[in-house]
Amino acid sequence: IVLKQDESLPEPVKIKIGRKDIELGEGDKKGTRVKVMGRIHRLRAQKQATFITLVDGHGQLQCVLIAGDLTKTYDALTFAQGTSLALYGKMRKVPAGQKAPDDRELHVDYYEVLGASPSDEDAITSRVSAQQNQWDAQMLDNRHLVLRGENASSLMKIRAATEGAFQQVYKDLQLTKVSPPALVQTQVEGGATLFSAPYYDEMAYLTQSSQLYLETVIPSLGDVYCIEKSFRAEKSLTRRHLSEYTHVEAELDFIDFSDLLVHLEEVICRVIDIVLDDPTIAVYIKELNPTFQKPSRPFMRMKYTDAIDWLNAQDPPILNEEGNPHVFGDDIAEAAERKMTDIINLPIFLTHFPVEIKAFYMKKDPADLRVTESVDCLMPGVGEIVGGSMRMEGYEELLEAYKKQGIDAKDYYWYTDQRKYGTSPHGGYGLGLERFLAWIANQHTVRTTCLYPRFMGRCKP
Ligand code: 4AD
């Protein structure tokens, strides 16, 4: 059967699926005839009619092809998930008792296939399966097709909204956005996780954090932030480590440690308010994380030494990585940190980590020189989503810190100069966008919160 358009029908109005102001037919009333383009998301061929859920990334439209010539063409018989189509027909209200997006359906009178999609063993439905976890290797190989699914695509929309919300909040709080380089020749968070890249006849690294660059511009720009990629050659496969992640970083001038904590709470809560204020995004979050609740301020504050006591006081005690009770100076590893966060089940500001386990640039606590004015923000289900601190102010002290870490001060002259030309009490933080999303959208792993995750062993597609 070759389909022909009935020339006596009214000229269609070309619309996008999301357009709502279309007159709907009901009973004898005729609806507006439209032309709408999209792809088949779901297909149900029944005796009376074929039902198509058409999608275009913005909306869904139920389309009805009454059984007959319309459903007997070769094209119609080979419709599959992914087929892209131009559909023509009248918009009608859905019959009472039935459900469809926006309570309407398109009664198709003509269509053109714009791009066919396989319906055999190569069909999208055979390559990706709703039964599999999105972080399974086969699903990650087919990430480009997985992203067509509702779950993955709503997560990407939450992500876009969240990134936008951070920008909005920083604008409201008068931080200036800057864009530091990704190719650098200095480390920030230790040599072990540096990716190196040949750079003409020199060596360069992919940046681990833009912090040092942010610090250099606070004298001229005041409080600043950036949302850039950071890179870590993490040699372990965990639920929350990526090789490439989106790092939301801010640096604030003329503050003290408690200002830093208050600012962080404010940013996190405001971002959540903005995201949940968007009705579409709120629905997506509700679907993925039905029990999500905005945290209340102030967040719980817990010093590192109290956390050590807390871990040891559990029954049975939560042990360190060597299987022993925690002692001062131990890193609180991912497993222990996660257990603690899940038991407490509230956002926690874990503060005042020992100097030895933290980065070279952190300011020591004047009240206890064994520890730093540092903070990790821990969230239930994920653990650490933010790392921040006050920065060392003194010139000589910084040179001393380089030496202790075996860092060549010569490469850091531009960073050290910040202390030479009018140093100031300042501090900042980095927030992993993927971890933030794993928290609000209740994801098992950060791998499903980025478009195409990168981690050890995976750099495709
Ligand atoms: O604690 P980190 O290493 O701190 C810094 O890089 C500071 N220089 C940031 C600053 O003060 N401007 O990393 C900060 C956050 C972590 O809390 C975590 O959310 C995220 O970055 N992060 C990662 N996310 C995914 N994969 C990884 N491999 C990550 N490493 C850190």
Boltz pocket constraint, residues with backbone or C-beta under 6 A from the ligand:
constraints:
  - pocket:
      binder: B
      contacts: [[A, 188], [A, 189], [A, 208], [A, 209], [A, 210], [A, 211], [A, 232], [A, 234], [A, 240], [A, 241], [A, 242], [A, 243], [A, 245], [A, 247], [A, 249], [A, 250], [A, 384], [A, 385], [A, 386], [A, 387], [A, 388], [A, 389], [A, 428], [A, 429], [A, 430], [A, 431], [A, 432], [A, 433], [A, 434], [A, 435], [A, 446]]
      max_distance: 6.0
